[in-house]
Amino acid sequence: MSEPITVPALQPGQTNAIEAMRHQRMKIPGDLVNQATQELADKPRSALRWLHSHAVDANLSLEELAAMLKKPDGTTYSRDSVYQALTGRRTESGVGLDNFVEAIERLKIIIEERKTIIRSGFVETTLTRRIWKICDAALTFQKVMFIYGPSQIGKTTALEEYARQHNHGQTVYVRVPTGGTVSEFSKWLAVSLRISPQLNEFQLKERIFKAFDDRMLLIIDEANECFSGHYSDRSIRTLNFCREIHDRRKCGLVIAGDRTLEREIKSGLHKEQLEKLGLRSLAGLRLPDKPSAENLNTFAACYRLEPATGDALTLQTTVIRDSGLGKWCTLLMAASRMAAKQKGARLSWRHVLEAHRAIQKLEDPA
């Protein structure tokens, strides 16, 4: 008998997605939509999966979703039309999807434009583009790709943004929870697939397998958690589970983590088991320990700052060396807000230096 299913513990940066699913008004599970759309052409397949994902994210009912979709004559679709389209019954009955897909794409333009206005803080760099190329290659060639990089280099932000931009049933992003056990991981993967994790272990895994197909990409972040502490003997099963998903469903697979992941794969205790993943790998990307000067200049340019020189360059070098890219980006944001409060003031490196001094006072008020 399998162990009782429990709600997975929340990790840093995760909202209470499990609790949200309990109150979810979209009752069609994500794996059912994925299975119903697997044989469709790319355009309707992507549109229908995006529509379901948006409904889950916005907690919309079928009625509310239907009211947002307009026919060519300006009237809205019915709840039943949306249900039939998402579950595959619309095509089974011989009713075409062309007008319905066009309605979805019109809605998507509006939703994505609003997200762009609200979203801030992401900066595309040469490092980001390298990571995205690895993701594209994994998807295109249906292979396993590894990304190794230290904490605070920007890999998680880049992977999350890739998943956001490809959020139409193609890319599934999941972070390995602390300890890396397969039971906890499978629940979080289920949430990412919009499947309830409140199933027994066998049912959960079977539905996860069926939710993938050969035109999808699975991104596993913080895979180094599989080797943390005394959990390592059990949590290696998590990576074996990911390999099984790749083998069964022929989807692309990106596995990202810090130097621990790289060391374990090349010379660790579980090297022989991990060689099975390596045999399926097309390439591995080893990220630099620190952002390049070019990338740091790109971040500065986003705030309309020239490349740092003098005291600003010294500060930039020190913060990147001691605290990483995350703190440096926070410092630039704090300086931008400081300048905005000074009416008519344009952001300068002086504001960055002042913001740093203000943060130092918080750390050492004496």
Secondary structure, DSSP 4 states (H G I P E B T S, - for coil): -PPPP-PPPP-TT---HHHHHHT-S--S-HHHHHHHHTTS-HHHHHHHHHHHHHHHHHT--HHHHHHT-B-TTSPBPPHHHHHHHHTTHHHHTT---HHHHHHHHHHHHHHHHHHHHH--S----HHHHHHHHHHHHHHHHT-EEEEE--TTSSHHHHHHHHHHHTTTTTEEEEEPPTT--HHHHHHHHHHHTT--S-S-HHHHHHHHHHH--TT-EEEEE-GGGGGSGGGHHHHHHHHHHHHHHHHHH--EEEEEE-HHHHHHHHHSTTHHHHHHHHTTEEEEEE--SS--HHHHHHHHHHTT-PPP-HHHHHHHHHHHHHT-HHHHHHHHHHHHHHHHHSTTPPP-HHHHHHHHHHHHHHH---
